[in-house]
Amino acid sequence: MLRDLFAKKRKYAQIPSEHIKQDVPEGIMTKCKKCKKIMYTKELNKNLKVCLNCGHHHQMTAKERIDSLVDKGTFVEYDKHMLSENPLSFPDYVEKLEKDRASTNLNEAIVTGEGKIDGMKMVIAVMDAHFRMGSMGSVVGEKITRAIEKAMELQVPFIIFTASGGARMQEGVLSLMQMAKTSSALKMFSDQGGLIISVMTHPTTGGVSASFASLGDYNFAEPGALIGFAGRRIIEQTIREDLPEDFQTAEFLLKHGQLDAVISRHDLKDKLINILDIHVTGGEIEW
């Protein structure tokens, strides 16, 4: 009898079968990383991936970003088929690149191209943190440089959205040299009167924050974005002091004069249109 009793308990305590788990569609719900509220993914996407409860800005893909800003049917991508190699023969690097290409449908951590925003032509570069954490390798630096040169040729503004963990260690100094290359290209573009708009999204760190991300005529950021060079713990261990709670956030940088504005994703397109209108058609600023 005792054996039967325990058998019944085991029966009612069974873990749901794989068949039952598969009946619930994956991706239909999303939990906010900040407030932990669960919401329909479809509703979150409609809201530009901004939490409906707390306003937390979830990461967007490069395609989502471009679709949300660029006039429909006007975007023409540059250098889509440019691929990274393995110059240092770093173990498993090629396999990791192939895995990210398969999971993101991207060939690299950035998408560049030209298009129009409210009818005004510009060149845009959008980093995607879903590919190798948006790390900057040779191809990322080369694509950005080519995009800047194209903006120079077309004499149109250059807009870049950054999202990166920094330089890609698997490419060593070839990755680090992209800081100088992209910065030089931006300097030449600026000297010719080109307009540069940088929008830093979460996260913008390492060599990316220390180069092209911070060189805009306008430097903006999304709310709550992590922006900095070295990691928080490294800095605290070096200076032997505790840092403020909001250290390296977009709001902290704005407070200390390192940003021009922190702009919600819902307002960003209107702000970009306003700035482009000023510089392209001579309109008036509206803040």
C-alpha positions in Angstrom: 0.0 0.0 0.0 2.8 2.4 0.9 4.5 1.6 -2.4 1.2 2.5 -4.3 0.9 5.7 -2.3 4.4 6.9 -3.2 3.8 5.8 -6.8 0.8 8.1 -7.0 2.8 11.0 -5.6 5.4 10.5 -8.2 2.7 10.4 -10.9 1.3 13.8 -9.9 4.8 15.4 -9.5 6.0 14.5 -13.0 7.8 17.2 -15.0 5.9 18.3 -18.1 6.9 16.3 -21.1 8.8 17.8 -24.0 5.6 17.4 -26.1 3.7 19.7 -23.7 6.5 22.2 -23.6 6.5 22.3 -27.4 2.8 23.2 -27.4 3.7 26.7 -26.0 5.2 28.9 -28.8 8.7 30.2 -28.1 9.2 33.9 -28.3 5.6 34.9 -27.8 6.4 36.6 -24.4 9.4 38.7 -23.3 10.5 39.6 -19.8 11.9 43.1 -19.4 15.5 43.0 -18.2 15.0 46.0 -15.9 11.5 45.8 -14.3 11.0 42.0 -15.0 7.5 42.6 -16.3 6.4 40.0 -18.8 4.7 41.3 -22.0 3.7 40.1 -25.4 6.8 40.3 -27.7 4.6 41.6 -30.5 3.5 44.5 -28.4 7.1 45.2 -27.4 8.2 45.2 -31.0 5.4 47.6 -32.0 6.7 49.9 -29.3 10.2 50.0 -30.8 11.4 47.5 -28.2 10.8 50.0 -25.4 9.3 48.4 -22.3 5.6 49.3 -22.0 6.0 49.4 -18.2 9.3 51.1 -17.3 10.6 52.5 -20.6 13.7 50.3 -20.7 15.3 50.3 -24.2 15.9 46.7 -25.3 18.5 46.1 -27.9 17.4 46.4 -31.6 18.9 44.6 -34.5 20.4 46.6 -37.3 17.5 45.8 -39.6 15.0 46.9 -37.0 16.8 50.1 -36.5 17.0 50.9 -40.1 13.3 50.0 -40.7 12.3 52.3 -37.9 14.2 55.4 -39.3 14.7 55.2 -43.0 12.0 55.9 -45.5 10.5 52.7 -46.9 12.2 51.5 -50.1 15.0 54.0 -50.1 17.8 52.0 -48.2 20.6 50.6 -50.4 23.1 48.5 -48.5 26.9 48.8 -48.9 29.5 46.0 -48.8 27.0 43.4 -47.7 29.2 40.4 -48.7 32.4 41.6 -47.0 33.6 38.8 -44.6 36.1 38.7 -41.8 39.1 36.3 -42.0 41.3 34.8 -39.3 44.7 36.7 -39.7 46.1 35.4 -36.4 44.8 31.8 -36.8 42.8 32.3 -33.5 41.3 29.0 -32.4 37.6 28.5 -33.2 37.3 32.1 -34.5 36.0 31.0 -38.0 33.5 28.7 -36.4 32.2 31.4 -34.1 31.8 33.8 -37.1 29.9 31.2 -39.0 27.6 30.5 -36.1 26.8 34.2 -35.7 26.2 34.6 -39.4 23.6 31.8 -39.2 21.9 33.1 -36.1 21.7 36.8 -37.1 21.5 36.6 -40.9 24.3 39.1 -41.0 27.8 38.8 -42.4 29.3 41.2 -39.8 28.5 43.3 -36.8 27.5 46.4 -38.8 25.2 47.3 -41.6 26.1 50.3 -43.8 24.2 52.0 -46.6 22.5 55.0 -47.9 18.8 56.0 -47.8 16.5 58.9 -47.0 14.9 60.1 -43.7 11.8 62.2 -44.4 13.0 62.6 -48.0 16.5 63.8 -47.0 19.4 61.7 -48.2 22.1 60.4 -45.8 24.6 57.6 -45.3 23.9 55.4 -42.2 25.9 52.8 -40.3 24.2 50.7 -37.7 26.1 48.3 -35.4 24.4 45.1 -34.2 25.4 43.7 -30.8 23.8 40.4 -31.7 26.9 39.6 -33.9 30.0 39.0 -31.8 28.7 41.5 -29.2 29.1 44.2 -31.9 32.9 43.9 -31.5 35.0 46.0 -33.9 37.2 43.9 -36.2 38.8 44.7 -39.6 35.6 44.4 -41.5 33.6 46.6 -39.2 36.3 49.4 -39.4 36.6 49.0 -43.1 32.8 49.2 -43.7 32.5 52.3 -41.5 35.4 54.0 -43.3 33.9 53.2 -46.7 30.6 54.5 -45.6 32.2 57.8 -44.5 34.0 58.1 -47.8 30.7 57.5 -49.6 29.0 60.3 -47.6 31.9 62.5 -48.5 31.5 61.7 -52.2 27.7 62.2 -52.1 28.1 65.3 -49.9 25.4 64.0 -47.5 25.3 63.7 -43.7 26.7 60.6 -42.0 24.7 58.9 -39.1 26.1 56.1 -37.0 24.5 54.0 -34.3 27.0 52.3 -32.1 26.5 49.1 -30.0 29.7 47.3 -29.2 31.8 45.5 -26.5 34.9 47.1 -28.0 37.8 45.9 -30.2 37.7 42.3 -31.4 40.5 40.5 -29.6 40.7 37.7 -32.1 42.2 40.1 -34.6 44.7 41.8 -32.3 46.3 45.0 -33.5 44.4 44.8 -36.8 41.3 45.5 -34.8 42.9 48.3 -32.7 44.1 50.1 -35.9 40.4 50.6 -36.9 40.2 53.2 -34.2 42.7 55.4 -36.0 41.4 54.6 -39.5 37.8 55.5 -38.8 38.8 58.6 -36.8 41.0 59.8 -39.7 38.1 59.3 -42.1 35.8 61.3 -39.9 38.3 64.1 -39.6 38.6 64.4 -43.4 34.9 64.3 -43.7 34.5 67.0 -41.1 37.2 69.2 -42.7 35.1 69.2 -45.9 32.0 70.4 -43.9 30.3 67.0 -43.5 27.7 66.5 -40.8 28.3 63.6 -38.4 25.6 62.4 -36.0 26.5 59.7 -33.5 23.9 57.8 -31.5 25.3 55.6 -28.8 23.1 52.7 -27.7 23.6 50.0 -25.1 26.4 49.1 -24.8 29.1 51.4 -26.4 32.4 50.5 -24.8 36.1 50.0 -25.3 37.8 51.1 -28.5 34.5 52.0 -30.2 33.6 54.6 -27.4 37.2 55.9 -27.6 37.1 56.5 -31.4 34.3 57.1 -33.9 31.4 56.8 -31.4 32.5 60.1 -29.7 33.4 62.1 -32.7 30.1 63.3 -33.9 29.1 67.0 -34.4 26.1 65.8 -32.4 26.7 63.0 -29.8 23.4 61.5 -28.6 22.6 58.4 -26.6 19.6 56.3 -25.7 18.3 56.3 -22.1 20.2 54.0 -19.8 22.9 53.1 -22.3 26.2 51.8 -20.9 29.0 54.0 -22.4 32.6 53.9 -21.3 36.1 52.6 -22.0 37.4 50.4 -19.2 35.0 48.3 -17.1 33.7 49.6 -13.8 35.5 47.0 -11.6 38.8 47.7 -13.3 38.5 51.4 -12.7 37.5 50.9 -9.0 40.4 48.6 -8.4 42.8 51.0 -10.1 41.7 54.2 -8.3 40.8 52.3 -5.1 37.5 54.2 -4.8 33.8 53.3 -5.2 32.2 54.8 -8.3 28.7 56.5 -8.4 25.8 54.1 -9.0 25.0 55.6 -12.3 28.6 55.8 -13.5 29.1 55.2 -17.3 25.4 55.5 -18.0 24.1 57.9 -20.7 22.6 60.1 -18.0 25.9 60.3 -16.1 27.7 61.4 -19.3 25.1 64.0 -20.1 25.4 65.4 -16.6 29.2 65.7 -17.1 29.1 67.3 -20.5 30.1 64.4 -22.7 26.8 64.1 -24.6 24.6 66.6 -26.3 21.4 64.9 -25.4 19.8 61.6 -24.2 16.9 60.9 -26.5 14.1 58.3 -26.2 13.8 56.0 -29.1 10.3 57.3 -29.6 11.6 60.9 -30.2 14.8 60.1 -32.0 13.4 60.1 -35.6 11.8 63.5 -35.1 15.1 64.9 -33.7 17.1 63.5 -36.6 14.7 65.0 -39.1 15.0 68.4 -37.4 18.8 68.3 -37.5 18.9 67.1 -41.1 16.4 69.8 -42.0 18.7 72.5 -40.4 21.8 71.3 -42.2 20.4 70.1 -45.5 17.6 72.6 -46.2 18.4 75.4 -43.8 15.4 74.9 -41.4 15.1 76.1 -37.9 16.0 74.1 -34.8 13.2 72.7 -32.7 14.2 71.2 -29.3 
